Amino acid sequence: MVNYLGDNNKQQVHNLENQKENCQMDEIKIVHKRYFIPDTFEQANAEGYASCIHCIENLQ
């Protein structure tokens, strides 16, 4: 199962296991979805993605 989803349009990463209503993950277009290998917050952050303030609170 995938834990992290990146939004290429906003350069933001979301935690799928902690989804909040304000995240608006459902509005990310397919062409803007990014998955990470390995599937970790650290990898997303290393690729320049900022954390979503709603679903990733204190991981930075």
DOVEX-670925 format. One line per 2 residues: number of its first residue (from 1); their letters; for each residue x, y, z of N, C-alpha, C, O, CB. Coordinates in Angstrom, 1 decimal. Glycine has a CB too. Example, Ala and Ser with C-alpha at 12.3 -4.5 7.8 and 13.67 -1.06 7.14 Angstrom:
1> as> 13.2/-5.7/7.8/12.3/-4.5/7.8/13.2/-3.3/7.8/14.2/-3.3/8.5/11.3/-4.5/9.0 | 12.8/-2.2/7.1/13.7/-1.1/7.1/12.9/0.0/7.9/13.4/1.1/8.0/14.1/-0.6/5.7
***
This chain:
1> mv> 0.8/-1.2/0.0/0.0/0.0/0.0/0.9/1.2/0.0/1.9/1.3/0.6/-0.9/0.0/1.2 | 0.4/2.3/-0.7/1.1/3.5/-0.8/0.8/4.4/0.4/-0.3/4.5/0.8/0.8/4.3/-2.1
3> ny> 1.8/5.0/1.0/1.6/5.9/2.1/1.7/7.3/1.8/1.0/8.2/2.5/2.6/5.6/3.2 | 2.5/7.7/0.8/2.7/9.1/0.5/2.4/9.4/-1.0/2.7/8.6/-1.9/4.1/9.5/0.8
5> lg> 1.7/10.5/-1.2/1.3/11.0/-2.5/1.7/12.4/-2.7/1.4/13.3/-1.9/-0.3/10.9/-2.7 | 2.5/12.6/-3.8/3.0/13.9/-4.1/2.1/14.6/-5.1/1.4/14.0/-6.0/4.4/13.9/-4.6
7> dn> 2.0/15.9/-5.0/1.2/16.8/-6.0/2.3/17.6/-6.7/2.8/18.6/-6.2/0.1/17.7/-5.2 | 2.6/17.2/-8.0/3.6/17.9/-8.8/3.2/19.4/-9.0/4.1/20.2/-9.2/3.8/17.2/-10.1
9> nk> 1.9/19.7/-9.0/1.4/21.0/-9.3/1.8/22.0/-8.1/2.2/23.1/-8.3/-0.1/21.1/-9.5 | 1.6/21.5/-6.9/1.9/22.3/-5.7/3.2/22.0/-5.0/3.6/22.6/-4.0/0.7/22.2/-4.7
11> qq> 3.9/20.9/-5.5/5.1/20.4/-4.9/4.9/20.1/-3.4/5.6/20.5/-2.5/6.3/21.5/-5.0 | 3.8/19.4/-3.2/3.4/19.1/-1.8/3.2/17.6/-1.7/2.8/16.9/-2.6/2.1/19.8/-1.4
13> vh> 3.5/17.0/-0.5/3.3/15.6/-0.2/2.3/15.4/0.8/2.2/16.2/1.8/4.7/15.0/0.2 | 1.4/14.4/0.6/0.4/14.1/1.6/0.6/12.7/2.1/1.1/11.8/1.5/-1.0/14.1/0.9
15> nl> 0.1/12.5/3.4/0.2/11.2/4.1/-1.2/10.6/3.9/-2.2/11.0/4.5/0.6/11.4/5.6 | -1.3/9.5/3.1/-2.6/8.9/2.8/-3.2/8.2/4.0/-4.4/7.9/4.0/-2.4/7.9/1.7
17> en> -2.3/7.8/5.0/-2.9/7.2/6.2/-3.4/8.2/7.2/-4.0/7.8/8.2/-1.8/6.3/6.8 | -3.3/9.4/6.9/-3.7/10.5/7.9/-4.5/11.6/7.1/-4.4/12.7/7.5/-2.5/11.1/8.6
19> qk> -5.2/11.2/6.1/-6.0/12.1/5.2/-7.0/12.9/6.0/-7.7/12.4/6.8/-6.7/11.3/4.1 | -7.0/14.2/5.8/-7.9/15.2/6.4/-8.7/15.8/5.3/-8.4/15.8/4.2/-7.1/16.3/7.2
21> en> -9.9/16.3/5.7/-10.8/17.0/4.8/-10.2/18.1/4.0/-10.4/18.3/2.9/-12.1/17.4/5.5 | -9.3/18.9/4.7/-8.7/20.1/4.1/-7.6/19.8/3.2/-7.1/20.7/2.5/-8.2/21.0/5.2
23> cq> -7.1/18.5/3.1/-6.0/18.2/2.2/-6.4/18.3/0.7/-5.5/18.7/-0.1/-5.6/16.8/2.5 | -7.6/18.1/0.4/-8.0/18.1/-1.0/-7.3/17.2/-1.9/-7.0/17.5/-3.1/-7.9/19.6/-1.5
25> md> -6.9/16.0/-1.4/-6.2/15.0/-2.2/-7.0/14.6/-3.4/-6.5/14.2/-4.4/-5.8/13.8/-1.3 | -8.3/14.5/-3.2/-9.2/14.1/-4.2/-9.2/15.0/-5.5/-9.6/14.6/-6.5/-10.6/13.9/-3.7
27> ei> -8.7/16.2/-5.3/-8.7/17.2/-6.4/-7.4/17.2/-7.2/-7.2/17.9/-8.2/-8.9/18.6/-5.8 | -6.4/16.3/-6.8/-5.1/16.2/-7.5/-5.4/15.5/-8.8/-5.9/14.4/-8.8/-4.1/15.5/-6.6
29> ki> -5.1/16.1/-9.9/-5.3/15.5/-11.2/-4.3/14.4/-11.4/-3.2/14.4/-10.9/-5.1/16.6/-12.4 | -4.7/13.4/-12.1/-3.8/12.2/-12.4/-2.4/12.6/-12.9/-1.4/12.0/-12.5/-4.5/11.2/-13.4
31> vh> -2.4/13.6/-13.8/-1.1/14.0/-14.4/-0.2/14.7/-13.3/1.0/14.8/-13.6/-1.3/14.9/-15.5 | -0.7/15.1/-12.2/0.0/15.8/-11.2/0.4/14.8/-10.0/1.0/15.3/-9.0/-0.7/17.0/-10.7
33> kr> -0.1/13.6/-10.0/0.2/12.7/-8.9/1.6/12.1/-9.1/2.0/11.8/-10.2/-0.9/11.5/-8.9 | 2.3/12.0/-7.9/3.6/11.5/-7.9/3.8/10.5/-6.7/3.4/10.8/-5.6/4.7/12.7/-7.8
35> yf> 4.3/9.4/-7.0/4.6/8.4/-6.0/6.1/8.2/-5.8/6.8/8.5/-6.8/3.9/7.0/-6.4 | 6.5/7.9/-4.6/7.9/7.9/-4.3/8.5/6.5/-4.1/7.8/5.6/-3.5/8.2/8.8/-3.1
37> ip> 9.7/6.3/-4.5/10.5/5.1/-4.3/11.8/5.4/-3.6/12.6/6.0/-4.2/10.7/4.3/-5.6 | 12.0/5.0/-2.3/11.1/4.3/-1.5/9.9/5.2/-1.0/10.0/6.5/-1.1/11.8/3.8/-0.3
39> dt> 8.8/4.6/-0.6/7.6/5.3/-0.2/7.7/5.9/1.2/7.1/5.4/2.1/6.4/4.4/-0.4 | 8.5/6.9/1.3/8.8/7.5/2.6/8.7/9.1/2.5/8.8/9.6/1.5/10.2/7.1/3.2
41> fe> 8.4/9.7/3.7/8.3/11.1/3.7/9.7/11.7/3.4/9.9/12.7/2.7/7.9/11.6/5.1 | 10.8/11.0/3.9/12.1/11.5/3.7/12.5/11.6/2.2/13.1/12.5/1.8/13.1/10.6/4.4
43> qa> 12.0/10.6/1.5/12.3/10.6/0.0/11.5/11.7/-0.7/12.1/12.4/-1.5/11.8/9.2/-0.6 | 10.3/11.9/-0.3/9.5/13.0/-0.9/10.2/14.3/-0.6/10.3/15.2/-1.4/8.1/13.0/-0.3
45> na> 10.6/14.5/0.7/11.2/15.7/1.1/12.6/15.9/0.3/12.9/17.1/-0.1/11.5/15.7/2.6 | 13.3/14.9/0.2/14.6/14.9/-0.6/14.4/15.3/-2.0/15.3/15.9/-2.7/15.3/13.6/-0.5
47> eg> 13.2/15.0/-2.6/12.9/15.4/-4.0/12.2/16.8/-4.1/11.8/17.2/-5.1/11.9/14.3/-4.6 | 12.2/17.5/-2.9/11.8/18.9/-3.0/10.3/19.1/-2.6/9.8/20.2/-2.8/12.0/19.4/-4.2
49> ya> 9.6/18.1/-2.1/8.2/18.2/-1.8/8.0/18.7/-0.4/8.6/18.2/0.6/7.4/16.9/-2.0 | 7.2/19.7/-0.2/6.9/20.3/1.2/5.7/19.5/1.7/4.9/19.0/1.0/6.6/21.8/1.1
51> sc> 5.7/19.4/3.0/4.6/18.6/3.7/3.3/19.4/3.7/3.3/20.6/3.9/5.0/18.2/5.1 | 2.2/18.7/3.5/0.9/19.2/3.7/0.7/19.6/5.2/1.0/18.7/6.0/-0.2/18.2/3.2
53> ih> 0.2/20.8/5.4/0.0/21.2/6.8/-1.1/20.5/7.5/-1.3/20.5/8.8/-0.1/22.7/6.9 | -2.0/19.8/6.7/-3.1/19.2/7.3/-2.9/17.7/7.7/-3.3/17.2/8.8/-4.3/19.2/6.4
55> ci> -2.2/17.0/6.8/-2.1/15.5/7.1/-0.7/15.1/7.5/-0.5/14.0/8.0/-2.4/14.8/5.8 | 0.3/16.0/7.4/1.7/15.7/7.9/2.0/16.9/8.8/2.4/18.0/8.4/2.7/15.6/6.7
57> en> 1.8/16.6/10.1/1.9/17.7/11.1/3.3/17.9/11.6/3.8/19.1/11.5/1.1/17.4/12.2 | 4.0/16.9/12.1/5.3/17.1/12.8/6.4/16.2/12.2/7.3/15.8/13.0/5.2/16.9/14.2
59> lq> 6.4/15.9/10.9/7.4/15.0/10.4/8.6/15.8/9.9/9.6/15.1/9.7/6.8/14.3/9.2 | 8.5/17.1/9.8/9.7/17.8/9.3/10.7/18.0/10.3/11.8/18.6/10.1/9.3/19.1/8.7
***
